[in-house]
Amino acid sequence: MQHGTVVVVSGETLGRGDDGLGAKLLGNFLRTLATVEPKPEAIVFYNAAVRLLGRGTPHEEALRQLEDGGVELLACVTCLEFYGLTAQLALGQVSNMREIVQRLLAATKTITV
């Protein structure tokens, strides 16, 4: 069964080059994503991107707006454990690689940023 779009975020920046610029670009991307239609069905966060779902994230407002708008925010449990953030998850839900793979395979479209 096909589902909607899934966005994959694997880091704390968008693109390669200057990390400060990349963090600003990612923030712009998330804020814009929260204001457009159609919204993705889910956003998968893995590797360093799971830090974006913790307390005090600079993108909390945009991510909360996405979550409140029905977008599932899925955090890789292996990544949370690696960074010691499992108990500090402020947004989204803990997911595992099986669920992430199933969501990606069932998606109509995937976008990796």
N, C-alpha and C positions, 0 to 999 in steps of 0.2 A: 504494500500500500504506500503510495507516494504522499509525501507531506510537503510543507512549504520550504522556504529558504532557511538555510542554516549558515550563520556567519562563524568563522573560526578565527579566534584571536590567540596568537601564540607568544606575544611579548607585550612589554609596557610601552612600546613605541610603534609608530606606523612608518614603514619604510626603513631604508638604511642610510646612514650618514650621521648627522648630528643628533644625539639622543634627546637634547632639549627640544629641538624642532620636531623630532619624531613623537615625543610625548604630547606636544601641543597639537600635532596633526591627529593623533589618536583621540584626544579629547574632542577636537572639532568633529571627527567622524562620528563618535558616539553621541554627541549632542545633536548632530544633524539626523542621525539614524532615529533618534527618539522623537523627531518632529515630522517625519515623512511617512507616507503610506505607499505601499503596504509595508508593514514591519516584518522582520524575519520571525520565523516560528521560534527559533532558539539561537543563542550565541554560546559557543563552546569556548571555554578558557582553559588553556593548558600551558605548561612550562611556566615562565615568569608571569604570564598574563593572569594567573590566579591571584596574584597580589592586588590586582584591580578590584577584587571582590571583598577585600578585607576592610577593617575599620579604618576610617580616615582617608580612603582613596580620593584622589583629586577628581575623579570622575563619578563620584557617588550619586550626584543629583541626576545625571544623564542615565546612569545604569538603573537607578531606582525608578525613573520615569519609564524606561523600557520594561522593567519587570512589572510595574503597575499597569502597563499597557498590554500585558499578556505574553511578553517575550520571556521564554525560559532562559535563565542564565545558568549554565552547567559548568561546574568547576571539577576538573580532574582530581580525583582523590589522591592518586600517586604524587601529583605535583604539590598538592596541599601538604601532604605528609613530608615531602622532601624539603619544602620551605618552612615547615613547622607552623603552618597556618590553619590547620584543621579546625581548631577551636576558635579561630578569629574570623571565620567567615561571616560577613555582615550582610551580604547580598547573595542571591542565587541559591543553588542547591548543590550538594556533593553528588558527583556522578563518577562512573567508572568507565574504563576503556570499552567494555562491551556495549554499554548504552551509547557512548559517543560514536562508536563505529556504526551501530545500528541506526542512529539518527542521521549520520552522514550518508549512509547507503540508501536510506528511505527518502532523503531530501530531493525535492524537485531541482534545487539548485544549491550549490555551496559556494561561499565567498570567503576567501582567506585573506586576512589583512595582517 
